[in-house]
Structure formats: structure tokens, C-alpha cells
Amino acid sequence: MKNERETLRRWERIKKEREFDEVFKTGKFYSGSLVSLVYRTHSGRRVGFAVGKGIKGAVIRNRLKRLLREIYRKKKEELKMDVEIILIARESAVGKGYQELKKDLEALFLRAGILK
């Protein structure tokens, strides 16, 4: 059984287009080789995941989102509580594995200064 803190709760997710737009408009942008990150300070920690239609094939896009969700889920306790984050998979992420995405994402979290 999963530890309650490890699950990604519904209220922790950014789902609506309006919420994505607000983060993109007011947030800071960081780009890695496989993943881009946009964040802003906000009350409570929330996250959204995006993969552009430029990456062909729904199966591939969904796999990238699943990988990003899993990496975030395992790292979220190490992140500051007052941030809204959007993780965007880049085309270069296609075909990459969990460890490569995790390494790129950890470097972005460090560069953005959102680790505790």
C-alpha cells in the first residue's frame, strides 16, 4: 500500500487551462535538455504536466507524462511547499528512460532553487 504522502492528490494537480495560463504568464522558465520547467510562488504546492502535440503519438505523450508524474511524486517532499510547477517534456525526451529524465529534472529543480 502506498504511503499517503507519496500519492499525487487531486488538489495537488494543475488541470485547467486557465491555471496553466496563469503560471505561464507570471512564472519563471527554466529549460533542460529533456524537460522544461515553469514555476511561480503560490500558497500550496501544485503541479501540472504538459507534452506538446509536436511529439507524435498519444502513447508516447502519455508515457512521458507518466514518467514525469512518477519522478515528481518521488521528489515532491524535497520541494518547497509554496510553488506551482509545470513540467513540459521536450521532443528530445522521446525514447529516454526514467533515470535520464530524473537526472535532468533534478538539475532543473536545483537551478530553479525550489528544493528545500
ChimeraX commands (.cxc) that place a marker at each C-alpha (Angstrom):
marker #1 position 0.00,0.00,0.00 radius 0.5
marker #1 position 1.29,3.45,-0.91 radius 0.5
marker #1 position 2.26,5.89,1.77 radius 0.5
marker #1 position -0.39,8.64,1.82 radius 0.5
marker #1 position 2.23,11.37,1.34 radius 0.5
marker #1 position 3.58,9.73,-1.81 radius 0.5
marker #1 position 0.35,9.84,-3.75 radius 0.5
marker #1 position -0.42,12.75,-6.04 radius 0.5
marker #1 position -3.71,14.10,-4.72 radius 0.5
marker #1 position -6.32,15.74,-6.93 radius 0.5
marker #1 position -5.88,19.14,-5.26 radius 0.5
marker #1 position -2.13,19.00,-5.96 radius 0.5
marker #1 position -2.64,18.98,-9.73 radius 0.5
marker #1 position -2.97,21.88,-12.13 radius 0.5
marker #1 position -5.58,20.75,-14.65 radius 0.5
marker #1 position -7.47,23.75,-16.01 radius 0.5
marker #1 position -6.22,25.76,-18.97 radius 0.5
marker #1 position -6.76,29.00,-17.03 radius 0.5
marker #1 position -4.48,27.75,-14.23 radius 0.5
marker #1 position -1.79,26.73,-16.74 radius 0.5
marker #1 position -2.03,30.17,-18.38 radius 0.5
marker #1 position -1.58,31.96,-15.03 radius 0.5
marker #1 position 1.59,30.02,-14.26 radius 0.5
marker #1 position 2.98,30.59,-17.78 radius 0.5
marker #1 position 2.17,34.32,-17.59 radius 0.5
marker #1 position 3.69,35.04,-14.17 radius 0.5
marker #1 position 6.18,32.20,-13.70 radius 0.5
marker #1 position 9.90,31.77,-14.24 radius 0.5
marker #1 position 11.04,29.50,-17.06 radius 0.5
marker #1 position 13.95,27.04,-16.94 radius 0.5
marker #1 position 14.92,24.69,-19.71 radius 0.5
marker #1 position 16.89,21.46,-19.58 radius 0.5
marker #1 position 17.87,19.17,-22.41 radius 0.5
marker #1 position 14.84,16.88,-21.91 radius 0.5
marker #1 position 12.37,18.82,-19.76 radius 0.5
marker #1 position 11.37,22.45,-19.31 radius 0.5
marker #1 position 10.03,23.84,-16.05 radius 0.5
marker #1 position 7.87,26.87,-15.30 radius 0.5
marker #1 position 7.17,27.81,-11.70 radius 0.5
marker #1 position 5.79,30.59,-9.57 radius 0.5
marker #1 position 5.33,31.07,-5.87 radius 0.5
marker #1 position 1.85,30.27,-4.65 radius 0.5
marker #1 position 0.16,29.09,-1.49 radius 0.5
marker #1 position 0.50,25.32,-1.54 radius 0.5
marker #1 position 2.49,23.01,-3.79 radius 0.5
marker #1 position 0.78,22.14,-7.10 radius 0.5
marker #1 position 2.00,20.63,-10.36 radius 0.5
marker #1 position 0.89,20.32,-13.96 radius 0.5
marker #1 position 2.30,18.17,-16.75 radius 0.5
marker #1 position 2.41,19.04,-20.44 radius 0.5
marker #1 position 3.60,17.30,-23.57 radius 0.5
marker #1 position 3.11,19.16,-26.85 radius 0.5
marker #1 position 1.35,17.75,-29.90 radius 0.5
marker #1 position 4.68,18.14,-31.69 radius 0.5
marker #1 position 5.51,14.80,-30.12 radius 0.5
marker #1 position 3.57,12.45,-32.38 radius 0.5
marker #1 position 1.62,9.56,-30.94 radius 0.5
marker #1 position -0.64,9.63,-27.90 radius 0.5
marker #1 position 1.08,6.55,-26.47 radius 0.5
marker #1 position 4.44,8.34,-26.45 radius 0.5
marker #1 position 2.98,11.55,-24.97 radius 0.5
marker #1 position 1.18,9.61,-22.24 radius 0.5
marker #1 position 4.31,7.63,-21.38 radius 0.5
marker #1 position 6.30,10.85,-20.97 radius 0.5
marker #1 position 3.61,12.29,-18.70 radius 0.5
marker #1 position 3.56,9.10,-16.61 radius 0.5
marker #1 position 7.34,9.21,-16.22 radius 0.5
marker #1 position 7.28,12.89,-15.22 radius 0.5
marker #1 position 4.45,12.25,-12.75 radius 0.5
marker #1 position 6.36,9.39,-11.12 radius 0.5
marker #1 position 9.59,11.38,-10.83 radius 0.5
marker #1 position 7.71,14.34,-9.35 radius 0.5
marker #1 position 5.78,12.09,-6.95 radius 0.5
marker #1 position 9.00,10.68,-5.55 radius 0.5
marker #1 position 10.73,14.09,-5.30 radius 0.5
marker #1 position 7.83,16.27,-4.11 radius 0.5
marker #1 position 8.72,16.06,-0.42 radius 0.5
marker #1 position 12.11,17.61,-1.26 radius 0.5
marker #1 position 10.49,20.65,-2.93 radius 0.5
marker #1 position 9.35,23.88,-1.31 radius 0.5
marker #1 position 5.71,23.96,-0.27 radius 0.5
marker #1 position 4.77,27.30,-1.82 radius 0.5
marker #1 position 5.26,26.68,-5.56 radius 0.5
marker #1 position 3.15,25.90,-8.60 radius 0.5
marker #1 position 5.17,23.96,-11.17 radius 0.5
marker #1 position 4.53,22.98,-14.77 radius 0.5
marker #1 position 6.78,20.28,-16.23 radius 0.5
marker #1 position 6.97,20.20,-20.03 radius 0.5
marker #1 position 8.52,17.28,-21.87 radius 0.5
marker #1 position 10.61,18.33,-24.85 radius 0.5
marker #1 position 10.89,16.39,-28.11 radius 0.5
marker #1 position 14.39,15.28,-27.11 radius 0.5
marker #1 position 12.79,13.31,-24.22 radius 0.5
marker #1 position 11.22,10.80,-26.61 radius 0.5
marker #1 position 12.83,7.41,-26.12 radius 0.5
marker #1 position 14.68,8.42,-22.96 radius 0.5
marker #1 position 14.38,6.36,-19.80 radius 0.5
marker #1 position 13.40,7.10,-16.25 radius 0.5
marker #1 position 16.95,7.72,-14.99 radius 0.5
marker #1 position 17.78,10.22,-17.76 radius 0.5
marker #1 position 14.58,12.19,-17.18 radius 0.5
marker #1 position 15.11,12.11,-13.41 radius 0.5
marker #1 position 18.65,13.46,-13.73 radius 0.5
marker #1 position 17.51,16.31,-16.00 radius 0.5
marker #1 position 14.57,17.17,-13.74 radius 0.5
marker #1 position 16.70,17.16,-10.58 radius 0.5
marker #1 position 19.14,19.56,-12.24 radius 0.5
marker #1 position 16.22,21.87,-13.14 radius 0.5
marker #1 position 14.85,21.80,-9.59 radius 0.5
marker #1 position 18.31,22.76,-8.32 radius 0.5
marker #1 position 18.78,25.55,-10.89 radius 0.5
marker #1 position 15.33,26.96,-10.18 radius 0.5
marker #1 position 16.04,26.98,-6.44 radius 0.5
marker #1 position 12.84,25.18,-5.48 radius 0.5
marker #1 position 14.45,22.44,-3.41 radius 0.5
marker #1 position 14.08,22.82,0.36 radius 0.5
marker link #1:1,2 radius 0.2
marker link #1:2,3 radius 0.2
marker link #1:3,4 radius 0.2
marker link #1:4,5 radius 0.2
marker link #1:5,6 radius 0.2
marker link #1:6,7 radius 0.2
marker link #1:7,8 radius 0.2
marker link #1:8,9 radius 0.2
marker link #1:9,10 radius 0.2
marker link #1:10,11 radius 0.2
marker link #1:11,12 radius 0.2
marker link #1:12,13 radius 0.2
marker link #1:13,14 radius 0.2
marker link #1:14,15 radius 0.2
marker link #1:15,16 radius 0.2
marker link #1:16,17 radius 0.2
marker link #1:17,18 radius 0.2
marker link #1:18,19 radius 0.2
marker link #1:19,20 radius 0.2
marker link #1:20,21 radius 0.2
marker link #1:21,22 radius 0.2
marker link #1:22,23 radius 0.2
marker link #1:23,24 radius 0.2
marker link #1:24,25 radius 0.2
marker link #1:25,26 radius 0.2
marker link #1:26,27 radius 0.2
marker link #1:27,28 radius 0.2
marker link #1:28,29 radius 0.2
marker link #1:29,30 radius 0.2
marker link #1:30,31 radius 0.2
marker link #1:31,32 radius 0.2
marker link #1:32,33 radius 0.2
marker link #1:33,34 radius 0.2
marker link #1:34,35 radius 0.2
marker link #1:35,36 radius 0.2
marker link #1:36,37 radius 0.2
marker link #1:37,38 radius 0.2
marker link #1:38,39 radius 0.2
marker link #1:39,40 radius 0.2
marker link #1:40,41 radius 0.2
marker link #1:41,42 radius 0.2
marker link #1:42,43 radius 0.2
marker link #1:43,44 radius 0.2
marker link #1:44,45 radius 0.2
marker link #1:45,46 radius 0.2
marker link #1:46,47 radius 0.2
marker link #1:47,48 radius 0.2
marker link #1:48,49 radius 0.2
marker link #1:49,50 radius 0.2
marker link #1:50,51 radius 0.2
marker link #1:51,52 radius 0.2
marker link #1:52,53 radius 0.2
marker link #1:53,54 radius 0.2
marker link #1:54,55 radius 0.2
marker link #1:55,56 radius 0.2
marker link #1:56,57 radius 0.2
marker link #1:57,58 radius 0.2
marker link #1:58,59 radius 0.2
marker link #1:59,60 radius 0.2
marker link #1:60,61 radius 0.2
marker link #1:61,62 radius 0.2
marker link #1:62,63 radius 0.2
marker link #1:63,64 radius 0.2
marker link #1:64,65 radius 0.2
marker link #1:65,66 radius 0.2
marker link #1:66,67 radius 0.2
marker link #1:67,68 radius 0.2
marker link #1:68,69 radius 0.2
marker link #1:69,70 radius 0.2
marker link #1:70,71 radius 0.2
marker link #1:71,72 radius 0.2
marker link #1:72,73 radius 0.2
marker link #1:73,74 radius 0.2
marker link #1:74,75 radius 0.2
marker link #1:75,76 radius 0.2
marker link #1:76,77 radius 0.2
marker link #1:77,78 radius 0.2
marker link #1:78,79 radius 0.2
marker link #1:79,80 radius 0.2
marker link #1:80,81 radius 0.2
marker link #1:81,82 radius 0.2
marker link #1:82,83 radius 0.2
marker link #1:83,84 radius 0.2
marker link #1:84,85 radius 0.2
marker link #1:85,86 radius 0.2
marker link #1:86,87 radius 0.2
marker link #1:87,88 radius 0.2
marker link #1:88,89 radius 0.2
marker link #1:89,90 radius 0.2
marker link #1:90,91 radius 0.2
marker link #1:91,92 radius 0.2
marker link #1:92,93 radius 0.2
marker link #1:93,94 radius 0.2
marker link #1:94,95 radius 0.2
marker link #1:95,96 radius 0.2
marker link #1:96,97 radius 0.2
marker link #1:97,98 radius 0.2
marker link #1:98,99 radius 0.2
marker link #1:99,100 radius 0.2
marker link #1:100,101 radius 0.2
marker link #1:101,102 radius 0.2
marker link #1:102,103 radius 0.2
marker link #1:103,104 radius 0.2
marker link #1:104,105 radius 0.2
marker link #1:105,106 radius 0.2
marker link #1:106,107 radius 0.2
marker link #1:107,108 radius 0.2
marker link #1:108,109 radius 0.2
marker link #1:109,110 radius 0.2
marker link #1:110,111 radius 0.2
marker link #1:111,112 radius 0.2
marker link #1:112,113 radius 0.2
marker link #1:113,114 radius 0.2
marker link #1:114,115 radius 0.2
marker link #1:115,116 radius 0.2
view
